[in-house]
Amino acid sequence: MIAIAWAAASPYAAAAECIKSVRWWHDPPYSYQAPDGSIAGLSVELTRALLERLGCTPMFVEMPWARGLIELEAGRLDILPGALMTDERAAFAYFSRPTNLSPNVLFMSKRARERFAVQRLADIVGTDFRLGAQIKVNYGPEYAELLPTPGFGARLTFLTDRRGAWRMLEANRLDGLIADQISGLLELKDLGLSETIVPTEVIVSDRPAHIALSKRSVDPVFFERFNKALEAMARDGSLRTIAQRNLPCKVRPTGIGCR
């Protein structure tokens, strides 16, 4: 009822019949609540612009990543921005053309860096290294291959809130955490932990992110229109403009990630 009333009062009132639910979570610079209470960020602004081009209205729903995947698969969530494409997810979601490129890297406390020589994820097997990872997040092929093995699984601590995980590193309850490079650096700066926790040279994944749309709630025709709108934004430069407004770096001419 609230969402419908909001839509009717907004400039998008004519699009009230096309309302798409979009997942968001506090994850600057991709999505966050601005001081004025609005939902902002790269993923938010891009998805809003895309839906506006299609005559639709976004209804932003706050939920953790793992819950977002469950809701997307069930068709109770229409759109989940910032997703890596996998065969498992492709069974229940359409994936747009790439929208961002920021590698997932291993962050470590300086204390842990003095103890462990980690060149790749497999190096923590057989050690007492304590690695934090977010629930249901896919960090790429090496992580997916190691995940079911007991030696690697024993080293993992699964978490919902990444900001809480940084505090666990600070308190010496974790040694490392896998995170999006840009998000991680911004969060550490915000928490005052940039001198205590640092990114390593271990790149866990450098695959692009996409916008995922539920196959249960979104029909193929709408997805094709959505993807064509995204292609048009890449051509006319609006994708790059949105990225540059939100990312703390010089954006590539394609609008996909930092130079």
C-alpha positions in Angstrom: 0.0 0.0 0.0 2.8 2.4 0.9 4.7 1.6 -2.3 1.7 2.2 -4.4 0.8 5.5 -2.7 4.4 6.6 -3.1 4.4 5.7 -6.8 1.1 7.6 -7.4 2.6 10.7 -5.8 5.8 10.6 -7.7 6.8 11.8 -11.2 6.6 8.1 -12.3 2.8 7.9 -11.5 2.1 7.0 -15.1 4.3 3.9 -14.6 2.5 2.7 -11.5 1.5 -0.5 -13.3 5.1 -1.4 -13.9 6.8 -1.5 -10.4 9.9 -3.6 -10.1 11.4 -4.6 -6.7 15.1 -4.0 -6.5 17.4 -5.3 -3.7 19.7 -2.8 -1.9 21.9 -3.0 1.2 24.4 -0.7 2.8 27.3 -1.2 0.5 28.9 2.1 -0.6 29.5 3.2 -3.4 27.0 0.8 -4.9 24.0 1.3 -2.6 23.4 3.1 0.7 21.1 5.5 2.4 22.0 9.1 1.9 21.8 11.8 4.6 18.4 12.9 3.3 17.0 9.4 3.7 17.0 8.6 0.0 18.6 5.4 -1.4 21.6 6.2 -3.5 24.7 4.7 -5.1 26.0 3.4 -8.4 23.7 0.3 -8.6 20.7 2.3 -7.3 21.1 5.2 -9.7 21.8 2.9 -12.7 18.8 0.6 -12.1 16.6 3.6 -11.5 17.7 5.2 -14.8 17.2 1.9 -16.7 13.7 1.4 -15.3 12.8 5.0 -16.1 13.7 4.5 -19.7 11.3 1.5 -19.7 8.5 3.5 -18.1 8.8 1.6 -14.8 9.3 2.5 -11.2 11.8 0.9 -8.8 10.7 -0.2 -5.3 13.9 -0.6 -3.3 13.9 -3.4 -0.8 16.6 -3.7 1.9 17.9 -7.2 2.4 21.2 -9.1 2.9 22.8 -10.7 -0.2 22.0 -14.3 0.7 18.3 -13.4 1.2 18.3 -11.5 -2.0 19.4 -14.6 -4.0 16.7 -16.7 -2.3 14.0 -14.1 -3.1 15.2 -13.7 -6.7 15.1 -17.4 -7.3 11.5 -17.6 -5.8 10.3 -14.6 -7.9 9.6 -12.5 -4.9 12.4 -10.1 -5.9 12.6 -8.8 -9.5 16.1 -7.3 -9.7 19.4 -7.9 -7.9 22.2 -5.6 -9.1 25.9 -6.4 -8.7 25.8 -10.1 -9.3 28.5 -12.3 -10.7 27.1 -14.7 -13.4 27.3 -18.4 -12.6 25.7 -21.5 -14.1 23.7 -22.1 -10.9 22.3 -18.6 -10.9 21.6 -18.6 -14.7 19.1 -21.3 -14.0 16.8 -18.8 -12.2 18.0 -15.4 -13.4 18.7 -13.4 -16.6 21.9 -11.5 -16.6 22.4 -8.1 -18.2 25.5 -7.0 -20.0 28.3 -6.1 -17.5 27.7 -3.0 -15.3 30.8 -2.8 -13.2 34.3 -4.3 -12.8 36.0 -4.2 -9.4 38.0 -7.2 -8.3 37.3 -9.2 -5.2 40.6 -9.2 -3.2 41.9 -10.6 0.0 42.2 -8.0 2.8 44.4 -8.9 5.8 45.2 -7.3 9.1 48.8 -6.2 9.3 49.2 -8.6 12.2 48.2 -11.5 10.0 50.4 -10.4 7.1 53.4 -10.8 9.4 52.4 -14.4 10.2 51.1 -15.7 6.9 52.6 -15.8 3.4 49.4 -16.0 1.3 49.8 -15.8 -2.5 46.5 -17.5 -3.3 43.5 -18.8 -1.4 44.8 -22.4 -1.4 47.7 -21.3 0.7 45.6 -21.1 3.8 44.8 -24.8 3.8 46.7 -26.6 6.5 47.2 -23.4 8.5 45.3 -21.7 11.3 44.4 -18.8 9.1 40.8 -17.5 9.8 39.1 -16.3 6.6 35.9 -14.3 6.6 33.4 -14.6 3.7 29.9 -13.4 3.1 27.1 -16.0 3.0 26.1 -17.1 -0.6 28.6 -14.7 -2.2 30.4 -16.2 -5.2 34.0 -15.0 -5.2 35.1 -16.8 -8.5 36.4 -20.1 -9.7 39.2 -20.8 -7.2 36.9 -20.0 -4.3 34.1 -22.2 -5.7 36.6 -25.1 -6.2 38.0 -24.8 -2.7 34.7 -24.3 -0.9 33.6 -27.9 -0.6 37.0 -29.2 0.5 37.3 -29.8 4.3 40.7 -28.2 4.5 39.5 -24.9 3.2 36.0 -25.0 4.7 37.5 -25.4 8.1 39.3 -22.0 7.7 36.1 -20.1 6.9 33.8 -18.0 9.0 30.6 -17.0 7.1 29.2 -13.5 7.8 26.2 -11.4 6.8 27.5 -8.0 7.6 30.9 -7.0 6.2 31.3 -4.0 8.4 31.1 -6.2 11.5 33.7 -8.5 9.9 36.2 -5.6 9.7 35.8 -5.2 13.4 36.5 -8.9 13.8 39.8 -8.4 12.0 40.6 -5.4 14.2 39.9 -7.5 17.3 42.1 -10.4 16.0 39.1 -12.7 15.6 39.7 -13.0 11.9 42.9 -12.8 9.8 41.5 -12.0 6.4 38.3 -11.1 4.5 37.4 -11.3 0.9 35.8 -8.1 -0.4 35.1 -5.9 -3.4 38.2 -3.8 -3.6 36.5 -0.4 -3.9 33.9 -1.2 -1.2 36.5 -2.5 1.1 38.8 0.5 0.8 35.9 2.9 1.4 34.6 1.0 4.4 38.0 0.8 6.0 38.4 4.5 5.6 35.0 5.2 7.1 35.8 2.9 10.1 39.2 4.4 10.6 40.9 1.0 9.9 42.9 1.8 6.8 46.2 1.6 8.7 45.3 -1.6 10.4 43.7 -3.7 7.6 45.1 -3.6 4.0 44.4 -5.1 0.6 46.8 -7.8 -0.5 48.0 -8.7 -4.0 45.7 -11.8 -3.9 43.0 -11.2 -6.5 40.3 -13.8 -5.9 38.1 -12.8 -8.8 38.2 -10.1 -11.5 35.0 -11.0 -13.3 32.5 -8.2 -14.1 29.3 -7.7 -12.2 25.8 -7.8 -13.9 22.2 -6.9 -13.0 20.3 -10.1 -12.4 16.6 -10.3 -13.1 14.3 -13.1 -11.8 13.1 -15.6 -14.5 10.0 -16.2 -12.3 8.8 -12.6 -12.2 10.4 -11.0 -15.3 9.5 -12.2 -18.8 12.0 -12.6 -21.6 10.6 -9.6 -23.5 11.1 -7.2 -20.6 14.6 -8.5 -20.1 15.5 -7.9 -23.7 14.2 -4.3 -23.4 16.1 -3.9 -20.2 19.4 -5.0 -21.7 18.9 -2.9 -24.8 18.3 0.1 -22.6 21.6 -0.6 -20.8 23.4 -0.9 -24.2 21.9 2.5 -25.2 23.2 4.0 -21.9 26.7 2.7 -22.7 26.5 4.2 -26.2 25.2 7.6 -25.2 27.7 7.9 -22.3 25.1 8.1 -19.5 26.4 4.8 -18.0 29.9 6.3 -17.7 28.4 9.5 -16.2 26.6 7.6 -13.5 29.7 5.5 -12.8 31.9 8.6 -12.5 29.5 10.3 -10.2 29.6 7.3 -7.8 33.1 5.7 -8.0 36.1 7.2 -6.3 38.3 6.8 -9.3 38.6 7.7 -13.0 36.2 5.5 -14.8 37.1 3.7 -18.1 35.6 5.1 -21.3 33.3 2.1 -21.4 31.8 3.1 -18.1 32.7 -0.3 -16.6 35.0 0.1 -13.6 38.1 2.1 -12.8 40.9 2.7 -15.2 
